[in-house]
Each structure stands twice: as structure tokens, then as C-alpha cells.
Amino acid sequence: MKNKANTETSLKPSKKKSNTKISIKTKIIGTIVPVVTILIVVMILLSYTISGKIISNNATSLLDSSISYQSESIAGWLNENLAAFSMAKQTIEQTKASGAELQKLLDSYYEYNANYPNGLYVADEEGNVIKASKSEQTFHDVTQSTWYQEGLSRINMKYGSAYESDDGTNQVSASALLNDGSGTIRVISADVSLQRIAVIVNSFVKMNDAAAFLIDTNDGTILAHRDSSLVSTKLDTSNKDAFLSSVAKKISDNDYDTCELNGNLTGFETVSGTNWVLVSYIPDKIIYADVNSLRTKWSLSQSLPF
């Protein structure tokens, strides 16, 4: 009995010591686990932030590259046509072409190029128009027309404001005074269709899921847009569409820096040789789709019971 009592007595300190060790371990684990969890959460959130920033920078660079390419493509197309118009004007002025000679020259440009199928035409101060013999173009109140009024203000061929022609199509004309030695004020002009420009605006987008539209800053006219119902409408700050209203505000302020507008990464680029501004945009939800998907999956995994 004595030995048994001694044995029990010797065991008591060992049990107490064991309990003390477990208690310390529990405290350490209880302290470390929350700290580690917090660190993991912070690291995840930090990685999301850094990833989002990298994605944003890459998207901005790609959007700027895309819109620059589109702008250069539009300018190149316009300049190619303008060079042909200028050459025709120079030929008429140098040869002092008139009467049958002028008619023959204008006829030669009819359907010469698909970009300006009606060729060139000449109007005088009395409203008379000389055009290609096969041209079916009609003119009304010539001296008050957009192309004529703009042509009076310049010697060299230049594109002006967009307008709706008598046949109901949206056109942009290049026009200028014609110094043909006739002693009469004359304007030479040629039209390019906005439909051709729309193809470049809507098809030359290099960035997937991005869209673009073209604005004439002279009066805020939308020259090209994937939504055809918006073409030829005016863009202003009172627009019911919040995004279009924000774009109008940026353009009115001559602020063409890439920025976030109403949930869209939006870029601006002027078109050389014109008063046009190309606007390209892509929704943020598309840019950050992968990051948001990863964040959602992680959030769901944290709410699952184990």
C-alpha cells in the first residue's frame, strides 16, 4: 500500500507538467493562427491590387495602341483621297480648263475610285454646278451648302464638317476655291461617304471587346458608331446616356487623356488633318473579368464549411 501511494504521488507532478505544456501550445497556436490568417488575407488582397494595377496598365497601353492605329488608318485613307483631289484641282488651275475641256476632266474622275464614286464637281457664285455627265448627284441651295461655304474660306483642298447630302447619305467633303482664271468665284469639291469611314472605325479595333466611335468637334456630330442610330446625332453634356455625356465633357474641355468614364476605360485620339476625335472604350468588367472571377472563387471557398 505504501509503495502504491508513493507511485501515485510521483505521477501527479508529471500530469501537471503535461497540462502546462498543452496550455502553452494552445496559447501559441491561438496566437499564431490568427496572425498567419491575417497575413494571408493581406497578401491575397495585395496581390489582387497589384494584379489589378498591372492589368489596368496593360489595358491602357493596348487601348492607346489600338486607337492610335485606328486614327492613323483613318488619316491615311483621307490623305490618300485628298491627294487625288488636290492633283485634280492643280490640273484644272494649270490648264485653265473650262467648257468641254473641264467637263471631260470631271468625267474622267467619275467612278475612278470607289472611295469617291461621283468624282469631283465645281460650283460658282450663282449656284451653277458642273459635275460628271453620268453623276446622279443633286444639289439644292448650293451657295448656302456646307461644302461651298467651307470651300470659300481656303485655297487648298481640306475636309470640312459632315453633312447630309440631298440624296440622304452622310458625307464629308473636301473643298477649296478654284483659281481657274475664269474671273468667277468657284469652289471645287469632292465627297467621301461616312460609311467608308465607319468601316475603319468599327473594324480596325485591335483590342478584343473594345469599341470606338468618331466625333466631329466642330459641332459634336457623331460621324461613325457601331450603333447606327447614333450616327449624325449630336454629342453634348446633356445627353441622356451618362457615358456619352461624360465623353462630351472631356472633348469640350480638350482633355484627351485616357481615363475611366462611367465604368469604361476610355481613350481619345485626334485624327490628323481634321477636327475629328476618335474615342475608343472597353468596359472595366471585361478588363478585370479574370481577377474578379478569382476573387469570387476565393470568397466562396472561405465561406464553405469544413
C-alpha positions, 0 to 999 in steps of 0.5 A: 500500500505504501509503495502504491501511494508513493507511485501515485504521488510521483505521477501527479507532478508529471500530469501537471507538467503535461497540462502546462505544456498543452496550455502553452501550445494552445496559447501559441497556436491561438496566437499564431493562427490568427496572425498567419490568417491575417497575413494571408488575407493581406497578401491575397488582397495585395496581390489582387491590387497589384494584379489589378494595377498591372492589368489596368496598365496593360489595358491602357497601353493596348487601348492607346495602341489600338486607337492610335492605329485606328486614327492613323488608318483613318488619316491615311485613307483621307490623305490618300483621297485628298491627294487625288483631289488636290492633283485634280484641282492643280490640273484644272488651275494649270490648264485653265480648263473650262467648257468641254475641256473641264467637263471631260476632266470631271468625267474622267474622275467619275467612278475612278475610285470607289472611295469617291464614286461621283468624282469631283464637281465645281460650283460658282457664285450663282449656284451653277454646278458642273459635275460628271455627265453620268453623276446622279448627284443633286444639289439644292441651295448650293451657295448656302451648302456646307461644302461651298461655304467651307470651300470659300474660306481656303485655297487648298483642298481640306475636309470640312464638317459632315453633312447630309447630302440631298440624296440622304447619305452622310458625307464629308467633303473636301473643298477649296476655291478654284483659281481657274482664271475664269474671273468667277468665284468657284469652289471645287469639291469632292465627297467621301461617304461616312460609311467608308469611314465607319468601316475603319472605325468599327473594324480596325479595333485591335483590342478584343471587346473594345469599341470606338466611335468618331466625333466631329468637334466642330459641332459634336456630330457623331460621324461613325458608331457601331450603333447606327442610330447614333450616327449624325446625332449630336454629342453634348453634356446633356445627353441622356446616356451618362457615358456619352455625356461624360465623353462630351465633357472631356472633348469640350474641355480638350482633355484627351487623356485616357481615363475611366468614364462611367465604368469604361476605360476610355481613350481619345485620339485626334485624327490628323488633318481634321477636327475629328476625335476618335474615342475608343472604350472597353468596359472595366468588367471585361478588363478585370473579368479574370481577377474578379472571377478569382476573387469570387472563387476565393470568397466562396471557398472561405465561406464553405464549411469544413 
